[in-house]
Amino acid sequence: MPNPYTGTATSYTYTYTSAQGCTASATGTISYTNAVTINNLAASSITGSSAVISWSSTGVLFDVRYKPSSSSTWINSTSSNSLTRTLSNLIASTTYSVEVRGYCTTTSTPTAWVGIQFTTTQAAGCATPVTSTTTNITASGAKLNWTHGSATNFNLRYRKVGVTTWTTTAVTGLTKTLTGLLASSTYEYQVQAKCTATSLSSYSASSLFTTLANKMAEVEPIEETTNNFTLYPNPTRGLIKAEILIDHVSQLDIDVIDMTGRKVKQYSMEAGEGINQYQFDFSELTTGIYTIRFFQEGQLIQQAKVTKSE
């Protein structure tokens, strides 16, 4: 048997032969202790800027790392034999991921990381914004309003009800006008105050609003008297053509939105004064109803429903 022995648990027999040819033997067993585990990992004493992480283990040394859950970069804490670690300089109202691993000796291979999540509390003195009435609601937009005692900078997040992903934007001031929304759809939004760079309030409870219905089933001009618009063939199996009257040379951005509110195509075009003609290929899209939107210099000027057939 090699010395040192590095295999798994085993039994062995040693045989000894003397110079006179006499022999004797003895048996023995080599066993090992189960690998170190990290148990009962928990976060406590959570404030807006700190938290205490604790665990139980038979290990002799531990590594701890943590990060905001939305970040891809870990912050590594100094290795220690302590079964607790205090994390400081955290951001208020933020969800963190924390992971711990252990060693059975100071030179052994560490265990796998074991992790939990926790959320810091709201910063003292940084109140949650209060949302108020949603105004200027149209088929494709709305003006969101809220109040706050001191903050001037905010994070706003919104989504169509039923969609899992938020759209988040930074806002200065107490209002935000949304554009490019889907008609006849209910949206929810929440607002978070940024009292300082690291002092954030909790997000407000969701406020709901519903966009208006379009006036026309197939083509819905935003300003019926100033824009001429044609879209054909509709339904389409693939290629579709659009003709739109533009009043001056400008940038034209075109979005194609599916029935879940997901943007599936996007184009940017130069538009000249007068009638502009464009052609789009929908052949790779699945069958269904899509909304195609035309933005001139960031302003929604036309949108239409397009049916993609087999």
C-alpha positions, 0 to 999 in steps of 0.5 A: 500500500502506498504511503501516503495513501490517497484512495477511498476507505479500504481494508488491508493486510500487512505480512512480515517475514523475518530473516529466518523465514518466519512470517506474521500478518496483521489486518487494518482498516483505513476510513475517512470522515465525510466531506465538509458541508455548509448547513443552516445558511441564513441572513439576519440583522438585515438593514438598509446597508448591512446583513449578518450571514451565518451557517453551521459546518465542521469545516476549518476555513470558509470563503464568502462571496456576495453580489446584487442578484442582478449583477454578474460580478461577485464581491469576495470576502476574506477567508476566515474560520468564523461561522458568521460574516457581516456584510456592510456597505450594501444598497438599500431595497436591493436583493443580494445573492450570497454563497459560502464554501468550506475546507476540511483543512487549510490546504484541502479542496473546497466544497461546492458553493452553497447560496441564499438570497436576501433583500436589504430594507428600505433606507431610513428617511427614503420614503416610497413614492406614492403613485397618483392618477394616470392621465393622457391615456391613449391607444398607445401611451399614457402619462404616469404621475407620482409624488415624493417629499424630497427625491427628484430622481426615480426608477420606473418599471412597467409591463403589460399585465401577464408579461414577466419581464419589467421595462425599467427606466430612470426618470428625473421629476414626478411624471413620465409619458410612455409611448409605443404601448399596445391598444386595449391592454392593461399595464402596471407600473411601480416607482422607486425613489433614489434619495442618494446613489446608494439610498433607494426606497422600496418600489411602490405597489403596482398601479394599473391603467388600460390603454384605449381601443384603436378607432379602426380595426386594420389601420389606426392612424395617430393623426388621421388628417395629417398622415396618409398610410397604406399597408398591403397585402393584409393578411400576408404569407410573407412580404408586406408593403407599406406606403406612408406620407412623411412631411419632412426628411427624417429618421423613421423607426419601425417596430413589429410587436407580437401578441404578447407585447414582445418586439420581434423585428425592428428597422431604421429607415431614412424617410424623405418628404412625400410618399415613402415605400417600404417592404418587409419580410414576415415569412419567418414569423409564426402565424398570428396577429402583429402590430407594426408601428412607425416612429418619426423622430421618436414620435409614434405616427402610425400603427396597424394590425397585420395578420401573418397567415400560413 
